[in-house]
Amino acid sequence: MQLAPPAPRTTRRRWLTAALATVATGAATLAGTLPAAAGPAPALGAAPAAVGDVIWSQEFNGAAGTGPDGSVWNYDTGAGGWGNAELQNYTTSRANSAMDGAGNLVITARREGDGSYTSARIQSNDKFEVKYGRVEARIQVARGQGIWPAFWMLGADFPAVSWPSSGEIDIMEIVGKEPHRAHGTVHGPGYSGGAGITGTYQHPQGWAFADDFHTFAVDWAPGTITWYVDGQRYHQVTRASVGANQWVFDKAYFLILNLAVGGQWPGYPDATTQFPQQMKVDYIRVYDNGANGGGGGGGGALPTGTGTIRVASSLCLDVPWAQTHNGNPAQVVSCNGNAAQQWTRGSDGSIRALGKCLDVAGGATTNGTAVQLWDCNNTGAQKWTYDSAARTLRNPQSGKCLDAKGGNPVFEGQKLNIWDCHGAANQQWTF
């Protein structure tokens, strides 16, 4: 059973296909995670080593008390059971979702003074979608009877295509009554709800997953999805797994994080359940697994986050004198951590500081073109990708790399330009 969705909205969204990012438009909404029946799982084994570049990420490094990046995340709000007879009211309050200042997003379920429950659910529909790749999060889950943390994905064509035909990939679900077990499931037409195709991973020491952080991932390629906990494979679903039913997992999906209270599967809080409960998310990362010929190399989408950008590990990208006039040439100077060196890497490929964007002057594509600060305008002159192997920042419009002008060694006050990508120290950028 599904909660009736709100009216769809049309906005700009980012669609990532393992080493290929494009922009599309579509409708955003929400759906409820449903309990699933357990199914057979393959033998345990180590994760393959073929995963390549990080091509998108959320590192949750914001200041304590700030919310998740609004350019990536939407809030689902309200009560009504969410199709699963859940108890919580999802809110946008910082009391239910905020950065902790230590590199984590914290989603908090609370029992309010009137006995009701509040929590948070965020999703990336219309803003970020992924098709194929390794999708991984490092999470410390909440605990307790009736507590239900989840990291999952829904087909980006929902609600135009109704659930379960839209498809659902549950990367991680843990219910408080089984604190040592993690579940991974797919739902689709003919195999949804209690008939979802599920695998279960049991903590090797029998400990509760809430005791520490763990990584939860799917390795997703055409016709196959494989689940991992802490690098250990425990479940795989292929086209053959759905039999005569439709395989609905070769299209874009959006991400969801939520912490539910109660429901048909986990049951309900009792006298042993303590509140507040927290789910801490260290990061979400999408890696190129070569599913579309990316092969794990080359430039990928810009990893999102805020902080310094260093060249040759010694100097920081800087706005000269923190002046925000258009045309102010970017430079590298000694790192001091001030606002002129705090750059936000957006899911739209922009790099921003002090309300302006890092810009290739005039949108030119020739070697030696200056890189400057300019009003953000969403043009190709302000788009950047990152090759984590070579550590280069590339402007796709020009095919050139961000370059500390004048070559090596990199020096204080060096201005920036674009140049043919060669990977020398004056083109090696780290976050």
ZIKA-V592531 format. One record per pair of residues at least 4 apart in sequence whose C-alpha atoms are under 6 Angstrom apart, sorted by the first residue. I is the first residue (numbers start at 0). J is the second residue. Records with the same first field share a line. If there is no record, write none. Layout:
I = J ; J
This chain:
0 = 82
1 = 82
2 = 81 ; 82
7 = 26 ; 27
8 = 26 ; 27
9 = 25 ; 26
10 = 125
11 = 24 ; 125
12 = 22 ; 23 ; 24 ; 125 ; 126 ; 127
13 = 22 ; 126 ; 127 ; 128
14 = 20 ; 21 ; 22 ; 127 ; 128 ; 129
15 = 19 ; 20 ; 128 ; 129 ; 130
16 = 20 ; 129 ; 130 ; 131
17 = 131 ; 132 ; 287
18 = 287 ; 293 ; 299
27 = 124 ; 125
31 = 81 ; 82
33 = 192
34 = 192 ; 193 ; 264
35 = 192 ; 193 ; 195
36 = 193 ; 194 ; 195
37 = 197 ; 198
38 = 197 ; 198
40 = 198 ; 233 ; 234
41 = 233 ; 234
43 = 232 ; 233
44 = 231 ; 232
45 = 230 ; 231
46 = 230 ; 231
50 = 288
51 = 286 ; 287 ; 288 ; 295
52 = 286 ; 287 ; 295 ; 387
53 = 285 ; 286
54 = 285 ; 286 ; 299 ; 300
55 = 284 ; 285 ; 300 ; 301 ; 302
56 = 283 ; 284 ; 302 ; 303
57 = 282 ; 283 ; 303
58 = 282 ; 304
59 = 102 ; 103 ; 104
60 = 102
61 = 98
62 = 100
63 = 98 ; 99 ; 100
64 = 97 ; 98
65 = 97 ; 98
66 = 97
71 = 123 ; 126
72 = 122 ; 123
73 = 121 ; 122 ; 123
74 = 121
75 = 120
76 = 89 ; 90
77 = 88 ; 89
78 = 88
80 = 84 ; 85 ; 86
83 = 262 ; 263
84 = 262
85 = 260 ; 261 ; 262
86 = 260 ; 261
87 = 116 ; 117 ; 260
88 = 117
89 = 117 ; 118 ; 119
90 = 119
93 = 97
95 = 106 ; 107 ; 118 ; 119
96 = 105 ; 106
97 = 104 ; 105
98 = 103 ; 104 ; 105
99 = 103
103 = 279 ; 280 ; 281
104 = 279 ; 280
105 = 278 ; 279
106 = 277 ; 278
107 = 118 ; 276 ; 277
108 = 117 ; 118 ; 275 ; 276
109 = 116 ; 117 ; 274 ; 275
110 = 114 ; 115 ; 116
111 = 115 ; 116
119 = 257
120 = 256 ; 257
121 = 255 ; 256
122 = 254 ; 255
123 = 127 ; 253 ; 254
124 = 253
128 = 251 ; 252 ; 253
129 = 251 ; 252
130 = 250 ; 251
131 = 219 ; 220
132 = 219 ; 286 ; 287 ; 288
133 = 217 ; 218 ; 285 ; 286
134 = 216 ; 217 ; 284 ; 285
135 = 215 ; 216 ; 283 ; 284
136 = 214 ; 215 ; 282 ; 283
137 = 213 ; 214 ; 280 ; 281 ; 282
138 = 212 ; 213 ; 279 ; 280 ; 281
139 = 209 ; 211 ; 212 ; 278 ; 279
140 = 209 ; 278
141 = 209 ; 276 ; 277 ; 278
142 = 175 ; 209
143 = 175 ; 272
144 = 175 ; 176 ; 268 ; 272
145 = 175 ; 260 ; 261 ; 265 ; 266 ; 267 ; 268
146 = 174 ; 175 ; 260
147 = 173 ; 174 ; 258 ; 259
148 = 172 ; 173 ; 258
149 = 171 ; 172 ; 256 ; 257
150 = 170 ; 171 ; 255 ; 256
151 = 168 ; 169 ; 170 ; 255
152 = 167 ; 168 ; 252 ; 253 ; 254 ; 255
153 = 166 ; 167 ; 252 ; 253
154 = 165 ; 166 ; 252
155 = 251 ; 252 ; 253
156 = 160
157 = 161 ; 165
160 = 165
161 = 165
163 = 187 ; 188
164 = 187 ; 188
166 = 186 ; 187 ; 247
167 = 185 ; 186
168 = 185
169 = 183 ; 184
170 = 183
171 = 182 ; 183
172 = 181 ; 182
173 = 181
174 = 265
178 = 207
179 = 201 ; 202 ; 205 ; 206 ; 207 ; 208
180 = 200 ; 201
181 = 199 ; 200
182 = 198 ; 199
183 = 197 ; 198
184 = 196 ; 197
185 = 195 ; 196
186 = 190 ; 191 ; 195
187 = 191
190 = 194 ; 195
191 = 195
198 = 234
202 = 206
213 = 229
214 = 228 ; 229
215 = 227 ; 228
216 = 226 ; 227
217 = 225 ; 226
218 = 224 ; 225
219 = 224
220 = 290
221 = 249
222 = 237 ; 238
223 = 236 ; 237
224 = 235 ; 236
225 = 234 ; 235
226 = 232 ; 233 ; 234
227 = 231 ; 232 ; 233
236 = 240
238 = 246
261 = 266 ; 267
262 = 266
268 = 272
287 = 295
288 = 295
289 = 293 ; 294 ; 295
297 = 386
298 = 384 ; 385 ; 386
299 = 384 ; 385 ; 386
300 = 384
301 = 348 ; 384 ; 385
303 = 344 ; 345 ; 346
304 = 343 ; 344
305 = 342 ; 343
306 = 341 ; 342
307 = 340 ; 341
308 = 315 ; 316 ; 429 ; 430
309 = 314 ; 315 ; 428 ; 429
310 = 314 ; 427 ; 428
311 = 424 ; 427
314 = 331 ; 332 ; 333 ; 334
315 = 331 ; 332 ; 333 ; 334
316 = 330 ; 331
317 = 330 ; 331 ; 339 ; 340
318 = 329 ; 339
321 = 339
325 = 372 ; 373
326 = 371 ; 372
327 = 371 ; 372
328 = 371
329 = 371 ; 414 ; 415
330 = 412 ; 413 ; 414 ; 415
331 = 412 ; 413
332 = 411 ; 412
336 = 340
342 = 351 ; 352
343 = 350 ; 351
344 = 349 ; 350
345 = 349
348 = 382 ; 383
349 = 381 ; 382
350 = 356 ; 357
351 = 355 ; 356
355 = 373 ; 374 ; 375
356 = 372 ; 373 ; 375
357 = 371 ; 372 ; 381
358 = 370 ; 371 ; 372 ; 380 ; 381
359 = 370 ; 380
360 = 369 ; 370
362 = 380
364 = 397
366 = 417 ; 418
367 = 416 ; 417 ; 418
368 = 416 ; 417
369 = 416
370 = 415 ; 416
379 = 396
382 = 394
383 = 393 ; 394
384 = 392 ; 393
385 = 391 ; 392
386 = 390 ; 391
389 = 422
390 = 427 ; 428
391 = 426 ; 427 ; 428
392 = 400 ; 401
393 = 399 ; 400
394 = 398 ; 399
399 = 417 ; 418 ; 419 ; 420
400 = 417 ; 418 ; 420
401 = 417
402 = 415 ; 416 ; 417 ; 425 ; 426
403 = 415 ; 425
404 = 414 ; 415 ; 416
406 = 425
409 = 425
422 = 426
